[in-house]
Amino acid sequence: MSISPPEPRLGTRVHVQRVGSFLSNMVMPNIGAFIAWGLLTALFIEKGWITSLTGDLFGKHSWVAHIGGWGDYAHGGIVGPTITYLLPILIGYTGGRIVYDTRGAVVGAIATMGVIAGTDVPMFLGAMIMGPVAGWVIKRLDGLWEGRIRPGFEMLVDNFSAGIAGAVLATGGFFGVGPVVSAFSRAAGNVVNFLVDHGLLPLTSIFIEPAKVLFLNNAVNHGVLTPLGTTQAAQNGKSILFLLEANPGPGLGLLIAFWMFGKGMAKSSAPGAAIIHFIGGIHEVYFPYVLMKPKLILAAIAGGMVGVFVNVVFGSGLRAPAAPGSIISVYAQTASGSYIGVTLSVLGAAGVSFLVAAVLLKTDKSSGELDLAQATATMESMKGKRSVAAAALLGAPGGSAAVPAISRIVFACDAGMGSSAMGASVLRKKIRDAGFGEVTVVNKAISNLTDTYDLVVSHRDLTDRARTKTPSALHVSVEDFMNSPQYGEIVALLTRTDDPVPEPDAAAPEPSTDVLPLDSIVLAGAADTSADAITEAGELLLAAGAVDRSYIPAMHERERLTTTYMGNGLAIPHGTNEAKSSIHRAGLSVVRYARPIDWHGKPVEFVIGIAGAGDDHLALLNRIAQVFIDEEQVRRLQAASTQAEIKQVLDARA
């Protein structure tokens, strides 16, 4: 097992970035719902597109009024309930899920309902508070009685604990959090109105533009501007706040200036960056250009201030957040009557940003080519993960992008202790045999993945789930865990990367002597089907005292989710991640079959049951993986006549 070095002390900026990323992770998965609400608002409110285009054709008695919730249907429709209930509940659900998966999500949604009912404004800030808090609370409660519940009562305790916790949190949100957040929202709204009324709103760019480059934009945008803007849009049909950070004009002007007056790689890559930024909406591609010449932040600030000023003058705004910050997203959310103002704000911001950046670049006295690669590395360090878009701009000549450096690989499966442990062992050996000893290969449950890995390997049925947890990583899907051809491709990929950053790797733990007792080895299994074989392996674990009986059904459930067939005649059935409370200690069982069992169309001669608790079994799994990729060792297992011979082959020190 690889052991990561102790995490260094983090500065205030990094903590704020993490908070911003967390807030962003609650909002971004639900942007589709915001867009749907924006379209419903644009089409069906009393001054929406349909009524504006058709005049009196659709009046207060029409189906349009019914959907929009106006006229004779002032208390019905879709628009109002969507922003009042659906969007905050989705945010609360997502926040709870981030903290504690599905149970956290459900309790988070219940708690969010409390703050919604306790206020008269859209409760986005309340949802951002109650969702994660609820997830944390139910996670702590589950930890209090983990392993102490008698078999057969787990579902009863789980359901009642979630229900009781949700009810208590909803009540607390109704009487406590809701009124406080409502008061804060009104106060913040008054501040915004003051800035608008006194012509001071453009000054916000002095803070927002540097915050974007320092990756504090998520904390500002999704923590403050999106909730306040949504509240304004619910009342007025639009909000200028959605354009304070999302306006692509400042970045576009700066990149055009680099295209015309820059040097070296910065000049050649600027046109591509401008397209990615303006059309793709990925604003971070221009951050390295500012970081390598920090004074250019003045161009972004000037452009941002002009853009905000134009929107203030024209009273323009968006109906919902523009995410990503593409000009396409901006126009898709532009409110009726705001197209001229929004267009001029983008053009004005781009023009002023270009002029200021051009002057700064032309008067710059520094010699030599600008180090865009170093600036990009600085940006990625602040961001905390690789920027795929920025890496693409630094590709090799001829348009082929360089392969990002790969130093951290994770093999992911449902539980993180069986298939992934053996797959990681095989891949780790291949990588080290190829001379890449500094590359770490670890195994984890998908639910425990973080977006800090360079490459993720998973079974093809699980890749989509893994991708949601690690969107910045490269993903490789496999089917045969023992001899997957993709392992060779991964090794070949490593030869194309730049110098990987080494990470300390601890020696594998010594296998515990009682992980595989002789009584848990059967030379001639009695099962005829894969289901019976799973039960047979599970009964051996039960007899050894490694698990409760409830672990065996969890082994069958795991098989229904994803096959545990590993290749080379081996299957390793084990329980789901949720069944870890049924494990008393780490244990393995081995069953050999004279007549291969049909395992979802693949022949299996050896079934190894796994109960993974801690790291005791990992060294033995590592050895088993090495055995089953060695034909000679497999023949030794097939020819073994005693349990001790089987154990000797599997438990030998590598």
C-alpha positions as CSV (number, residue, x, y, z in Angstrom):
1,M,0.0,0.0,0.0
2,S,1.2,3.5,-0.9
3,I,1.4,6.0,1.9
4,S,1.0,9.6,1.0
5,P,3.4,12.1,2.7
6,P,1.9,14.2,5.4
7,E,-0.2,17.1,4.0
8,P,1.6,20.4,4.4
9,R,0.0,23.2,6.4
10,L,-2.5,25.0,4.2
11,G,-2.8,28.7,3.8
12,T,-6.0,30.8,4.0
13,R,-6.2,30.9,0.2
14,V,-6.2,27.1,-0.1
15,H,-8.9,26.7,2.5
16,V,-11.1,29.3,0.7
17,Q,-10.5,27.5,-2.6
18,R,-11.6,24.2,-1.0
19,V,-14.7,25.8,0.3
20,G,-15.4,27.3,-3.1
21,S,-14.8,24.0,-4.8
22,F,-17.2,22.3,-2.4
23,L,-19.9,25.0,-3.0
24,S,-19.3,24.6,-6.8
25,N,-19.7,20.8,-6.6
26,M,-23.1,21.3,-5.0
27,V,-24.3,23.7,-7.8
28,M,-22.6,22.5,-11.0
29,P,-24.2,19.0,-11.2
30,N,-27.6,20.8,-11.1
31,I,-27.0,23.5,-13.7
32,G,-29.3,21.6,-16.0
33,A,-32.1,22.2,-13.6
34,F,-31.3,25.9,-13.4
35,I,-31.3,26.1,-17.2
36,A,-34.7,24.3,-17.3
37,W,-36.1,26.8,-14.8
38,G,-34.6,29.7,-16.9
39,L,-36.4,28.4,-20.0
40,L,-39.7,27.9,-18.2
41,T,-39.4,31.4,-16.9
42,A,-38.5,32.9,-20.3
43,L,-41.4,31.2,-22.0
44,F,-44.3,31.2,-19.6
45,I,-44.1,34.1,-17.2
46,E,-46.5,37.0,-17.8
47,K,-43.9,39.0,-19.7
48,G,-42.2,35.9,-21.2
49,W,-41.4,35.2,-24.8
50,I,-44.7,33.6,-25.7
51,T,-46.9,36.4,-24.3
52,S,-44.6,39.0,-25.7
53,L,-44.7,37.6,-29.2
54,T,-48.4,36.8,-29.3
55,G,-49.9,39.8,-27.5
56,D,-53.3,39.1,-26.0
57,L,-53.6,35.6,-27.6
58,F,-52.6,34.0,-24.3
59,G,-54.3,35.8,-21.4
60,K,-54.7,35.2,-17.7
61,H,-57.0,32.2,-18.4
62,S,-54.7,30.4,-20.8
63,W,-52.5,27.3,-20.4
64,V,-49.5,29.6,-20.6
65,A,-50.6,31.4,-17.5
66,H,-51.3,28.1,-15.8
67,I,-47.7,26.9,-16.4
68,G,-46.2,30.3,-15.6
69,G,-48.3,30.7,-12.4
70,W,-49.9,34.1,-13.1
71,G,-53.3,35.5,-13.9
72,D,-56.0,33.1,-12.6
73,Y,-53.3,30.7,-11.6
74,A,-51.1,33.0,-9.4
75,H,-50.5,30.3,-6.9
76,G,-49.9,27.4,-9.3
77,G,-47.8,26.6,-12.3
78,I,-44.3,25.3,-12.6
79,V,-42.0,28.3,-12.5
80,G,-42.5,29.2,-8.8
81,P,-42.4,25.7,-7.3
82,T,-39.3,24.9,-9.3
83,I,-37.2,27.7,-7.8
84,T,-38.8,27.5,-4.4
85,Y,-38.6,23.7,-3.9
86,L,-36.9,21.8,-6.6
87,L,-33.6,23.8,-7.0
88,P,-32.8,24.1,-3.3
89,I,-33.7,20.5,-2.6
90,L,-31.4,19.4,-5.5
91,I,-28.6,21.4,-4.0
92,G,-29.2,20.1,-0.5
93,Y,-29.4,16.6,-1.8
94,T,-26.1,17.0,-3.7
95,G,-24.4,18.5,-0.7
96,G,-25.4,15.6,1.5
97,R,-24.4,13.1,-1.1
98,I,-20.9,14.6,-1.4
99,V,-20.4,14.1,2.4
100,Y,-22.0,10.7,2.8
101,D,-23.3,9.2,-0.4
102,T,-27.0,8.3,-0.7
103,R,-27.8,8.4,3.0
104,G,-26.3,11.8,3.3
105,A,-28.2,12.9,0.2
106,V,-31.6,11.8,1.5
107,V,-31.2,13.4,5.0
108,G,-29.8,16.5,3.3
109,A,-32.9,16.8,1.2
110,I,-35.1,16.5,4.3
111,A,-33.2,19.1,6.2
112,T,-33.3,21.5,3.2
113,M,-37.1,21.2,3.2
114,G,-37.1,22.7,6.7
115,V,-35.2,25.8,5.7
116,I,-37.4,26.2,2.6
117,A,-40.6,26.1,4.6
118,G,-39.2,28.5,7.2
119,T,-38.5,31.4,4.7
120,D,-40.2,33.3,2.0
121,V,-37.1,33.6,-0.4
122,P,-35.5,30.9,-2.5
123,M,-33.3,29.1,0.0
124,F,-30.1,28.4,-1.9
125,L,-27.7,29.5,0.8
126,G,-29.7,27.5,3.3
127,A,-29.5,24.4,1.1
128,M,-25.7,24.8,0.8
129,I,-25.6,24.8,4.6
130,M,-28.1,22.1,5.5
131,G,-27.2,19.6,2.9
132,P,-23.5,19.1,3.9
133,V,-24.4,19.4,7.7
134,A,-27.1,16.7,7.4
135,G,-24.7,14.4,5.5
136,W,-22.1,15.0,8.3
137,V,-24.6,14.3,11.1
138,I,-25.9,11.1,9.7
139,K,-22.4,9.9,9.0
140,R,-21.4,10.5,12.6
141,L,-24.5,8.8,13.9
142,D,-23.8,5.7,11.7
143,G,-20.3,5.7,13.1
144,L,-21.6,5.6,16.7
145,W,-23.2,2.2,16.3
146,E,-21.2,0.7,13.5
147,G,-20.5,-2.9,14.2
148,R,-22.9,-2.9,17.3
149,I,-26.2,-3.7,15.5
150,R,-27.4,-7.3,15.8
151,P,-27.7,-9.0,12.4
152,G,-31.1,-8.6,10.8
153,F,-31.8,-5.2,12.4
154,E,-29.5,-3.1,10.2
155,M,-32.3,-1.9,7.8
156,L,-34.5,-1.0,10.8
157,V,-31.8,1.1,12.5
158,D,-30.6,2.7,9.2
159,N,-34.1,3.8,8.2
160,F,-35.2,5.1,11.6
161,S,-32.0,6.9,12.2
162,A,-32.2,8.7,8.9
163,G,-35.8,9.6,9.5
164,I,-35.3,10.9,13.0
165,A,-32.1,12.8,12.1
166,G,-33.9,14.3,9.1
167,A,-36.9,15.4,11.1
168,V,-34.7,17.0,13.8
169,L,-32.5,18.8,11.3
170,A,-35.6,20.0,9.3
171,T,-37.1,21.4,12.5
172,G,-33.8,23.2,13.4
173,G,-33.6,24.6,9.8
174,F,-37.2,25.8,10.0
175,F,-36.8,27.7,13.3
176,G,-33.1,28.5,13.2
177,V,-31.1,28.4,10.0
178,G,-34.0,29.5,7.7
179,P,-34.7,32.9,9.3
180,V,-30.9,33.7,9.7
181,V,-30.1,32.9,6.1
182,S,-33.2,34.8,5.0
183,A,-32.0,37.9,6.9
184,F,-28.6,37.5,5.4
185,S,-30.0,37.3,1.9
186,R,-32.0,40.4,2.4
187,A,-29.0,42.3,3.8
188,A,-26.8,41.1,0.9
189,G,-29.5,42.1,-1.6
190,N,-29.7,45.6,0.0
191,V,-25.9,45.9,-0.4
192,V,-26.2,45.0,-4.1
193,N,-29.1,47.4,-4.6
194,F,-27.0,50.1,-2.9
195,L,-24.1,49.5,-5.3
196,V,-26.4,49.5,-8.3
197,D,-28.3,52.7,-7.2
198,H,-25.0,54.5,-6.6
199,G,-23.2,53.3,-9.7
200,L,-20.6,51.4,-7.7
201,L,-21.3,47.8,-8.9
202,P,-18.5,48.0,-11.5
203,L,-16.0,48.2,-8.6
204,T,-16.7,44.6,-7.7
205,S,-14.5,43.6,-10.7
206,I,-11.5,44.8,-8.6
207,F,-12.1,41.8,-6.4
208,I,-13.7,39.3,-8.8
209,E,-11.1,39.3,-11.6
210,P,-8.1,38.6,-9.3
211,A,-10.2,36.1,-7.4
212,K,-10.8,34.2,-10.7
213,V,-7.1,33.9,-11.5
214,L,-6.4,32.7,-7.9
215,F,-9.2,30.1,-8.1
216,L,-11.3,31.8,-5.5
217,N,-14.1,32.4,-8.1
218,N,-16.1,29.4,-7.0
219,A,-16.4,30.7,-3.4
220,V,-17.6,34.1,-4.8
221,N,-19.7,32.9,-7.7
222,H,-21.5,29.9,-6.3
223,G,-21.4,30.9,-2.7
224,V,-22.8,34.4,-3.0
225,L,-23.6,35.6,-6.5
226,T,-25.6,32.5,-7.7
227,P,-27.9,32.4,-4.6
228,L,-28.4,36.2,-4.6
229,G,-28.8,36.3,-8.4
230,T,-31.4,33.5,-8.4
231,T,-33.4,35.3,-5.7
232,Q,-33.3,38.5,-7.9
233,A,-34.3,36.6,-11.0
234,A,-37.2,35.0,-9.2
235,Q,-38.5,38.5,-8.4
236,N,-37.5,40.5,-11.5
237,G,-37.0,37.8,-14.2
238,K,-33.3,38.6,-14.5
239,S,-30.2,39.5,-12.5
240,I,-27.0,41.3,-13.4
241,L,-25.2,39.3,-10.7
242,F,-25.0,36.3,-13.1
243,L,-22.7,38.3,-15.4
244,L,-20.3,39.7,-12.8
245,E,-18.0,36.6,-13.0
246,A,-19.3,34.8,-16.1
247,N,-18.7,37.6,-18.7
248,P,-16.2,36.1,-21.2
249,G,-15.2,39.5,-22.5
250,P,-12.2,40.4,-20.2
251,G,-10.5,37.0,-20.9
252,L,-11.2,37.2,-24.7
253,G,-9.6,40.7,-25.0
254,L,-6.6,39.6,-23.1
255,L,-6.0,36.6,-25.2
256,I,-6.4,38.5,-28.5
257,A,-3.7,40.9,-27.2
258,F,-1.4,38.0,-26.6
259,W,-2.2,36.7,-30.1
260,M,-1.2,40.1,-31.6
261,F,1.6,41.3,-29.3
262,G,2.8,38.3,-27.3
263,K,5.9,36.2,-27.8
264,G,6.8,32.5,-28.4
265,M,4.4,29.9,-27.1
266,A,2.1,32.4,-25.5
267,K,1.6,34.1,-28.9
268,S,1.1,30.8,-30.8
269,S,-1.3,29.3,-28.3
270,A,-3.4,32.4,-27.7
271,P,-5.8,31.8,-30.6
272,G,-6.7,28.3,-29.5
273,A,-7.1,29.5,-25.9
274,A,-9.4,32.3,-27.1
275,I,-11.7,29.8,-28.8
276,I,-11.8,27.4,-25.8
277,H,-12.4,30.4,-23.5
278,F,-15.1,32.2,-25.5
279,I,-16.9,29.3,-27.1
280,G,-16.1,26.4,-24.7
281,G,-16.6,28.6,-21.6
282,I,-13.5,27.3,-19.8
283,H,-12.1,30.6,-18.4
284,E,-9.1,29.0,-16.7
285,V,-7.3,28.8,-20.0
286,Y,-6.3,32.4,-19.8
287,F,-5.2,32.3,-16.1
288,P,-1.6,31.2,-17.0
289,Y,-1.2,34.2,-19.3
290,V,-2.0,36.5,-16.4
291,L,0.2,34.6,-13.9
292,M,3.3,34.9,-16.1
293,K,2.8,38.7,-16.3
294,P,0.7,39.6,-13.2
295,K,0.3,43.2,-14.2
296,L,-2.0,42.1,-16.9
297,I,-4.7,41.6,-14.2
298,L,-5.2,45.3,-14.7
299,A,-6.5,44.5,-18.2
300,A,-9.0,42.0,-16.8
301,I,-10.2,44.3,-14.1
302,A,-10.6,47.2,-16.5
303,G,-12.6,45.0,-18.9
304,G,-14.7,43.6,-16.2
305,M,-15.6,47.0,-14.9
306,V,-16.7,48.2,-18.3
307,G,-18.8,45.1,-18.8
308,V,-20.6,45.6,-15.5
309,F,-21.0,49.3,-16.2
310,V,-22.7,48.6,-19.6
311,N,-25.1,46.1,-18.0
312,V,-26.0,48.6,-15.3
313,V,-26.7,51.3,-17.9
314,F,-28.9,49.1,-20.0
315,G,-30.5,47.3,-17.0
316,S,-29.6,43.9,-18.6
317,G,-29.1,40.6,-17.0
318,L,-29.5,36.8,-17.2
319,R,-32.4,34.6,-16.1
320,A,-30.1,31.9,-14.5
321,P,-26.4,31.2,-14.1
322,A,-24.4,30.8,-17.3
323,A,-22.4,27.6,-16.8
324,P,-20.0,27.1,-18.3
325,G,-19.1,30.7,-19.0
326,S,-19.5,30.3,-22.8
327,I,-21.0,33.0,-24.9
328,I,-23.5,30.3,-25.9
329,S,-24.5,29.8,-22.3
330,V,-24.7,33.6,-21.8
331,Y,-27.0,34.1,-24.7
332,A,-29.1,31.1,-23.7
333,Q,-29.8,32.7,-20.3
334,T,-30.1,36.3,-21.5
335,A,-33.5,37.7,-20.4
336,S,-35.9,39.2,-22.9
337,G,-35.0,42.8,-23.6
338,S,-31.4,42.3,-22.4
339,Y,-29.7,41.1,-25.6
340,I,-28.4,44.5,-26.7
341,G,-27.0,45.3,-23.2
342,V,-25.4,41.8,-22.8
343,T,-23.9,42.0,-26.2
344,L,-22.4,45.4,-25.7
345,S,-21.2,44.4,-22.2
346,V,-19.2,41.5,-23.7
347,L,-17.8,43.5,-26.6
348,G,-17.0,46.5,-24.4
349,A,-15.2,44.3,-21.8
350,A,-13.3,42.5,-24.5
351,G,-12.3,45.8,-26.2
352,V,-11.1,47.6,-23.1
353,S,-9.3,44.5,-21.9
354,F,-7.6,44.2,-25.3
355,L,-6.5,47.8,-25.3
356,V,-5.0,47.7,-21.8
357,A,-3.3,44.4,-22.3
358,A,-1.9,45.5,-25.7
359,V,-0.3,48.6,-24.1
360,L,1.2,46.6,-21.2
361,L,2.6,44.0,-23.6
362,K,4.0,46.6,-26.1
363,T,5.7,48.5,-23.3
364,D,7.0,45.5,-21.5
365,K,10.8,45.6,-21.4
366,S,11.5,42.0,-20.4
367,S,13.4,39.9,-22.9
368,G,13.1,36.3,-23.9
369,E,10.2,34.0,-24.4
370,L,7.4,34.1,-21.9
371,D,7.4,30.8,-19.8
372,L,3.8,29.8,-20.4
373,A,4.5,26.2,-19.3
374,Q,5.8,27.3,-15.9
375,A,2.8,29.7,-15.5
376,T,0.5,26.8,-16.3
377,A,2.2,24.6,-13.7
378,T,1.8,27.4,-11.1
379,M,-1.9,27.6,-12.0
380,E,-2.4,23.9,-11.6
381,S,-0.6,24.0,-8.2
382,M,-3.1,26.7,-7.0
383,K,-6.0,24.8,-8.5
384,G,-4.9,21.5,-6.9
385,K,-5.4,19.4,-10.0
386,R,-4.4,19.3,-13.7
387,S,-6.1,21.6,-16.2
388,V,-6.9,19.4,-19.2
389,A,-7.8,22.5,-21.4
390,A,-4.5,24.3,-20.5
391,A,-2.5,21.1,-21.1
392,A,-4.0,20.8,-24.6
393,L,-2.7,24.2,-25.5
394,L,0.8,23.2,-24.6
395,G,0.8,20.2,-26.9
396,A,3.6,19.1,-29.2
397,P,4.2,20.7,-32.6
398,G,1.8,19.6,-35.2
399,G,-1.2,19.7,-32.9
400,S,-0.6,16.5,-31.0
401,A,-1.0,17.3,-27.4
402,A,1.6,16.0,-24.9
403,V,0.5,13.3,-22.6
404,P,0.1,14.7,-19.1
405,A,2.6,13.3,-16.5
406,I,1.2,10.3,-14.7
407,S,2.5,9.6,-11.2
408,R,-0.6,8.5,-9.3
409,I,-2.7,5.6,-10.5
410,V,-5.7,4.2,-8.7
411,F,-7.5,0.9,-9.4
412,A,-11.1,1.4,-8.3
413,C,-13.9,-1.0,-7.7
414,D,-17.2,-1.1,-5.7
415,A,-15.7,-2.0,-2.3
416,G,-12.0,-1.2,-2.8
417,M,-10.7,-4.4,-1.1
418,G,-11.1,-7.3,-3.6
419,S,-11.0,-6.8,-7.4
420,S,-9.2,-3.5,-7.1
421,A,-6.6,-4.8,-4.7
422,M,-5.6,-7.7,-7.1
423,G,-5.9,-5.6,-10.2
424,A,-3.7,-2.9,-8.6
425,S,-1.2,-5.6,-7.7
426,V,-0.9,-6.9,-11.2
427,L,-0.6,-3.5,-12.7
428,R,1.9,-2.3,-10.1
429,K,4.2,-5.2,-10.9
430,K,4.0,-4.5,-14.6
431,I,4.7,-0.8,-14.1
432,R,7.7,-1.5,-11.8
433,D,9.1,-4.2,-14.2
434,A,9.0,-1.5,-16.9
435,G,11.2,0.7,-14.7
436,F,8.6,3.1,-13.4
437,G,9.1,2.5,-9.7
438,E,8.2,6.1,-8.8
439,V,4.7,5.7,-10.1
440,T,2.3,4.7,-7.3
441,V,-0.6,2.3,-7.9
442,V,-3.2,2.1,-5.1
443,N,-6.7,0.6,-4.8
444,K,-9.8,2.3,-3.5
445,A,-13.6,2.0,-3.4
446,I,-15.2,4.3,-5.9
447,S,-17.2,6.0,-3.1
448,N,-13.8,7.1,-1.6
449,L,-12.2,8.4,-4.7
450,T,-11.1,12.0,-4.8
451,D,-10.1,14.0,-7.9
452,T,-6.4,13.8,-7.2
453,Y,-5.3,10.9,-9.4
454,D,-3.7,11.1,-12.8
455,L,-5.2,7.8,-14.1
456,V,-8.1,5.6,-12.9
457,V,-8.5,2.0,-13.9
458,S,-11.9,0.3,-13.3
459,H,-14.1,-2.4,-14.6
460,R,-16.0,-1.3,-17.7
461,D,-19.3,-1.5,-15.8
462,L,-18.0,0.9,-13.2
463,T,-16.1,3.5,-15.3
464,D,-18.9,5.9,-15.6
465,R,-19.3,6.0,-11.8
466,A,-15.5,6.5,-11.4
467,R,-15.5,9.3,-13.9
468,T,-18.0,11.3,-11.8
469,K,-15.6,11.1,-8.9
470,T,-12.4,11.9,-10.8
471,P,-13.3,14.0,-13.9
472,S,-9.8,15.4,-14.3
473,A,-8.1,12.0,-14.6
474,L,-7.5,9.7,-17.5
475,H,-9.8,6.7,-17.3
476,V,-9.1,3.1,-18.5
477,S,-11.7,0.4,-18.6
478,V,-10.8,-3.3,-18.2
479,E,-12.7,-6.5,-18.1
480,D,-10.0,-9.2,-17.4
481,F,-8.3,-8.1,-14.2
482,M,-5.4,-10.6,-14.5
483,N,-4.3,-10.3,-18.1
484,S,-6.0,-7.1,-19.5
485,P,-4.3,-5.8,-22.6
486,Q,-5.0,-2.3,-21.3
487,Y,-2.2,-2.8,-18.7
488,G,0.4,-2.9,-21.5
489,E,-1.2,0.3,-23.0
490,I,-0.9,2.0,-19.6
491,V,2.8,1.1,-19.4
492,A,3.3,2.4,-23.0
493,L,1.5,5.6,-22.0
494,L,4.0,6.1,-19.1
495,T,6.9,6.1,-21.6
496,R,5.3,9.1,-23.3
497,T,4.9,11.2,-20.2
498,D,7.2,13.9,-18.8
499,D,9.1,13.2,-15.6
500,P,6.6,11.9,-13.1
501,V,6.7,13.3,-9.6
502,P,7.9,10.5,-7.3
503,E,5.8,9.7,-4.3
504,P,6.9,7.7,-1.3
505,D,5.7,4.1,-1.4
506,A,5.7,2.0,1.8
507,A,6.6,-1.6,1.7
508,A,3.6,-4.0,1.4
509,P,2.4,-5.2,4.8
510,E,3.3,-8.7,5.8
511,P,0.3,-11.1,5.5
512,S,-1.2,-12.1,8.7
513,T,-0.8,-15.8,9.4
514,D,-4.5,-16.4,10.2
515,V,-5.8,-14.6,7.1
516,L,-5.9,-18.0,5.3
517,P,-6.1,-20.9,7.7
518,L,-5.9,-24.4,6.4
519,D,-9.5,-25.1,7.3
520,S,-10.5,-22.3,4.9
521,I,-9.0,-24.2,1.9
522,V,-11.1,-26.8,0.1
523,L,-9.4,-29.0,-2.5
524,A,-12.6,-30.2,-4.2
525,G,-15.5,-27.8,-4.2
526,A,-19.1,-29.2,-4.3
527,A,-20.7,-26.2,-6.1
528,D,-22.0,-26.5,-9.7
529,T,-22.9,-22.8,-10.3
530,S,-21.3,-19.5,-9.6
531,A,-24.0,-18.7,-7.1
532,D,-23.4,-21.9,-5.1
533,A,-19.6,-21.3,-5.3
534,I,-20.0,-17.8,-3.8
535,T,-22.0,-19.4,-1.0
536,E,-19.4,-22.1,-0.5
537,A,-16.6,-19.6,-0.2
538,G,-18.7,-17.4,2.1
539,E,-19.5,-20.3,4.4
540,L,-15.8,-20.9,4.9
541,L,-15.3,-17.3,5.9
542,L,-18.2,-17.6,8.3
543,A,-16.8,-20.8,9.8
544,A,-13.5,-19.1,10.3
545,G,-15.1,-16.4,12.3
546,A,-14.1,-13.7,9.8
547,V,-17.7,-12.5,9.0
548,D,-21.3,-12.5,10.1
549,R,-23.8,-14.6,8.1
550,S,-25.2,-11.3,6.6
551,Y,-21.9,-11.0,4.7
552,I,-22.8,-13.9,2.4
553,P,-25.9,-12.2,0.8
554,A,-23.7,-9.1,0.4
555,M,-21.3,-11.3,-1.7
556,H,-24.1,-12.2,-4.0
557,E,-25.2,-8.6,-4.2
558,R,-21.7,-7.6,-5.2
559,E,-21.7,-10.2,-7.9
560,R,-25.0,-8.8,-9.3
561,L,-23.4,-5.3,-9.4
562,T,-20.2,-6.3,-11.2
563,T,-18.6,-9.7,-11.9
564,T,-15.7,-10.7,-9.7
565,Y,-14.2,-12.9,-12.4
566,M,-10.5,-12.0,-12.6
567,G,-9.3,-14.0,-15.5
568,N,-7.0,-17.1,-15.7
569,G,-9.6,-19.3,-14.1
570,L,-9.9,-17.2,-10.9
571,A,-12.9,-15.5,-9.3
572,I,-12.7,-13.5,-6.0
573,P,-16.3,-13.0,-4.6
574,H,-16.5,-10.5,-1.8
575,G,-19.1,-8.3,-0.2
576,T,-20.3,-4.8,-1.1
577,N,-18.8,-1.7,0.5
578,E,-21.9,-1.4,2.7
579,A,-21.2,-4.9,4.2
580,K,-18.0,-4.0,5.8
581,S,-19.7,-3.8,9.2
582,S,-20.3,-7.5,8.9
583,I,-16.6,-8.3,8.8
584,H,-14.9,-9.2,12.1
585,R,-11.4,-9.5,10.8
586,A,-9.6,-10.0,7.5
587,G,-10.0,-13.4,6.0
588,L,-9.7,-15.5,2.8
589,S,-11.1,-18.8,1.7
590,V,-9.9,-20.9,-1.3
591,V,-12.0,-23.4,-3.1
592,R,-10.7,-25.5,-6.0
593,Y,-13.0,-27.1,-8.6
594,A,-12.0,-30.1,-10.6
595,R,-14.7,-29.2,-13.1
596,P,-14.6,-25.5,-14.0
597,I,-17.6,-23.5,-13.1
598,D,-19.4,-21.3,-15.6
599,W,-18.8,-17.8,-14.3
600,H,-20.9,-15.6,-16.5
601,G,-19.6,-17.4,-19.6
602,K,-16.0,-17.7,-18.3
603,P,-14.4,-20.9,-16.8
604,V,-13.4,-20.7,-13.2
605,E,-11.3,-23.3,-11.3
606,F,-10.4,-21.4,-8.2
607,V,-12.7,-19.3,-6.1
608,I,-11.2,-17.1,-3.4
609,G,-13.6,-15.5,-1.0
610,I,-12.5,-12.2,0.5
611,A,-13.4,-10.4,3.7
612,G,-11.3,-7.3,3.7
613,A,-10.8,-5.5,7.0
614,G,-7.8,-3.2,7.3
615,D,-4.7,-4.1,5.4
616,D,-4.0,-7.6,6.7
617,H,-5.1,-9.4,3.6
618,L,-3.5,-7.1,1.0
619,A,-0.1,-8.7,0.9
620,L,-1.6,-12.1,0.4
621,L,-3.9,-10.7,-2.3
622,N,-0.7,-9.3,-3.9
623,R,0.9,-12.7,-3.8
624,I,-2.3,-14.4,-5.2
625,A,-2.3,-11.9,-8.1
626,Q,1.3,-12.8,-9.0
627,V,0.5,-16.5,-8.8
628,F,-2.4,-16.3,-11.2
629,I,-0.4,-14.5,-13.9
630,D,2.2,-17.2,-13.7
631,E,1.2,-20.4,-15.6
632,E,3.7,-22.5,-13.7
633,Q,2.3,-21.5,-10.3
634,V,-1.2,-22.1,-11.5
635,R,-0.2,-25.7,-12.5
636,R,1.2,-26.1,-9.0
637,L,-2.1,-25.2,-7.5
638,Q,-3.9,-27.6,-9.9
639,A,-1.6,-30.4,-8.9
640,A,-1.6,-29.8,-5.1
641,S,-2.9,-32.7,-3.1
642,T,-3.0,-31.1,0.3
643,Q,-4.3,-27.9,1.8
644,A,-0.8,-27.0,3.0
645,E,0.5,-27.2,-0.6
646,I,-2.1,-24.7,-1.7
647,K,-1.3,-22.4,1.2
648,Q,2.4,-22.7,0.5
649,V,2.0,-21.5,-3.1
650,L,-0.3,-18.7,-2.2
651,D,1.4,-17.6,1.0
652,A,5.0,-17.7,-0.2
653,R,7.0,-14.5,0.1
654,A,7.4,-12.7,-3.2
